Amino acid sequence: MINPTVTLVVPAYNPPKGHFEECCRSINGQLTQFAFEVIVVDDHSDKDSAREISEACGRFGFGLLRNGGNLGVSRSRNEAMS
């Protein structure tokens, strides 16, 4: 997306099955009136959660960053903004 007016950073770490998909649907439903981008930071989730996060990001057109280790929510957000 070119020049979004809103950037939403979503840290994620091993969300329960189906919860991340619901989060993505909720974001899409709330930000329809803005030019927006979503950056998801996977904070070193296990293999199954990482796959679910990746697939959902692909379906919704969200950006995805992956931490090489578990950094915690604050550092994950900061990584997305750098």
C-alpha positions in Angstrom: 0.0 0.0 0.0 1.3 3.5 -0.9 1.4 6.1 1.9 -0.8 4.5 4.5 -2.4 6.9 7.0 -2.4 4.2 9.8 0.2 1.6 10.6 -0.8 -1.1 13.1 1.9 -3.3 14.6 0.6 -6.6 16.0 3.0 -8.7 18.0 2.1 -12.4 18.1 3.4 -15.3 20.0 1.8 -18.8 19.9 -1.8 -17.6 19.7 -4.4 -20.3 20.4 -5.6 -21.9 17.2 -8.0 -19.7 15.3 -7.5 -16.6 17.5 -5.0 -15.0 15.1 -7.4 -15.4 12.2 -10.1 -13.7 14.2 -7.7 -10.9 15.1 -7.0 -10.3 11.4 -10.7 -10.3 10.5 -11.4 -7.8 13.3 -8.6 -5.5 12.1 -9.9 -5.6 8.5 -13.4 -4.8 9.7 -12.4 -1.8 11.7 -9.9 0.0 9.4 -11.9 0.1 6.2 -12.2 3.9 6.1 -8.4 4.5 6.2 -5.4 3.7 4.0 -3.7 1.3 6.4 -0.9 -1.2 6.7 -0.6 -4.0 9.3 2.8 -5.3 10.3 2.7 -8.5 12.3 5.8 -9.5 14.3 6.0 -13.2 15.1 8.0 -13.4 18.3 9.5 -16.8 17.6 6.3 -18.9 17.7 6.4 -22.6 17.5 6.1 -24.3 14.0 2.3 -24.7 13.9 1.6 -21.2 15.2 4.1 -19.7 12.9 2.4 -21.4 9.9 -1.0 -20.2 11.0 0.3 -16.6 11.4 2.0 -16.7 8.0 -1.0 -18.1 6.2 -3.3 -15.5 7.8 -1.0 -12.6 6.9 -0.9 -13.8 3.3 -4.7 -14.0 3.1 -5.2 -10.5 4.6 -2.2 -8.9 2.9 -0.4 -8.0 6.1 3.3 -7.6 6.4 5.1 -10.2 8.5 8.4 -10.0 10.4 9.9 -12.9 12.4 12.1 -12.6 15.4 15.0 -15.0 15.6 14.3 -15.5 19.3 11.7 -14.6 21.8 12.2 -10.8 22.4 8.9 -10.0 24.2 6.1 -7.7 23.2 7.9 -4.3 23.6 11.0 -5.2 21.7 8.9 -6.9 19.0 7.0 -3.7 18.4 10.2 -1.7 18.3 11.7 -4.1 15.8 8.7 -3.5 13.5 9.1 0.2 13.7 12.9 0.2 13.0 
